[in-house]
Amino acid sequence: MKSLTVIVPCYNEEAVIAESYARLKQVLHGMENPSEIIFVNDGSMDKTAEMLTAIAANDKQVKVLSFSRNFGHQRAVTAGINYCNSDLAVIIDADLQDPPELIPQLVETLEREQAQSVYCVRRARQGESRFKRSTAKAFYRLLNFFSEVKFPVDTGDFRLIDRNIINEFNRLSEKGKYIRGLMAWTGFKQVPFYYEREARAAGETKYPLSKMLRLAVTSLLYFSKKPLLLATSLGFVSVLFALCYGLYAVLGHWLGFTHADSGWTSLVVLIVFFGGIQLLTIGIMGAYIGSLFDEIKNRPEYIVAEKINF
């Protein structure tokens, strides 16, 4: 029987930790697989760390990694995978939007399909605004358009992976990880599991618009060079447009259908237009250079301040 680790990243989740632990334990208790839970405390500022310490003191199947500060959700998941020694691993958030009760079905699907991963596809997203649902839907499709690797749409980090993918993931040295993209990049046989995502059990979302945008930028920078090609194309179109407009201005002056003293409006528009394209191009290149700078520094992705039950 394959062993199973449930990886749970946590950031300021004191309102749901107790219920999350209780539901996970109930699910794992009903399974035959030897199991454990790794809670990764991502520098929480509330009572999350204290609650996890108390839980781990009474349950040796619960392991806790506490970061020295907040490093971010993707790095918390990365730490959980790095410290996982089981045959299988489930990645699930503490907020209970992804029901723990689905874990046995994920394991059953993995075994039935003889796959290396089961990724969960959201058929519905309860408790989320129409804006968030629509932007998330657009983002996954935009990323697929730009990326050289095709990703499953409407899919988050909630998934089951086996030792093959865990080992390959742990070999990846890049610092700016977009985990759901990297899981698809590894290949292997990966099958979908459709479910309805529930509303948060309590507390507030830890992924506001700013973090969503940051994750979107990371995914584009690390999985696509098309924005650079887009910048080059814009530059080419700008030059072509400028040449055509210049030819129009010269012919107009010779043939008398343009007047130099009345062209200030078009001049201002052209300056703003080309200036905007230049700034856009520089910004795209700057984002890629910034990512390269982060990788070259080779700092650790996270710092573990405390380990419990390891």
C-alpha positions, 0 to 999 in steps of 0.5 A: 500500500502506497504511503500518502502525504497531504501538503497544506500551505497556511498563511494567517488561517487561524479561523480554519486550521482546526476544522481543516485538520479535523476533516483531513484526519477523518478522511485519512483515518478512513483510508488504508494508506499510511499517511501524514500531514505536512502543514507549512506555516508561511510566516503567519502573523496570527495564531496559526503557528501556535495552533499547529504546534498544539496539533502536532504535539498531540498527533505525531502524524502531523508535521509542521514547517514554519518559515522565518517570514512570509515567502509566498504560497508557491514556495510554501507548496515547494517546501512541502514537496521538498520534505515529502518522503511518501509515495504519493502527495496531495496538495490542498489549501487550508481554507477548505475550498477544495474538499478533503473528502475528495482525496480517496477518489483522487487516489482511486482515479490515479490507480485506476488510470495508472497515472502519475498525477490527478489534477482537479478541474473546477466545474464551479467556483462557489463564494467567488465574485464574478470578476474573479471567476471571469479573470481566472478563466481568461488567464488560463486561456491566455497563458495557454495561448502564450506558453510553449507548454499546454496547461489544463484550464480551470485548474489550481494547485489541488492535485495528487502526484506520485513519486515520479513527479515529486522527484522531478519537481525536486530537481528543478532549481528555478526560484520563481515557480509556477507550480501548476505549470511545472507539474504539466511541464514534467509530462507523465500521464496526468488525468483530470478530476472534475469537482465543484469548488466550495466557498471558504470555510472562514476567514478571508482570501489570501490571494487578492488581485495584486497576488493574482497579477504577480502569479500571472506575470511569473507564469508568463515570464517562466513559460513563454518567450512570446511577450518578447516576440510581441514586443519585437512585432510592435517595434516592427509595426511602429517602424513600418507605420512611421515610414508610411506616415513619413512618405505620406507627409513628403508626398502631401507636401509636394502635392499640396494635400498636407500643411506643415503648420496644421499637423501638430495634432498628428505629431503629438499623437505619433509621439505618444504612440511611439513613446508608449510602444517603446516603454511597453517594449522596455518594460517587457524586456525589464521583466525578463531581466528582473527574473534573470537577476533573481535567478542569478542571485541564487538565494534559497526559495525559503528559510525554515525557522522551525520543524516539528515531528520531522 
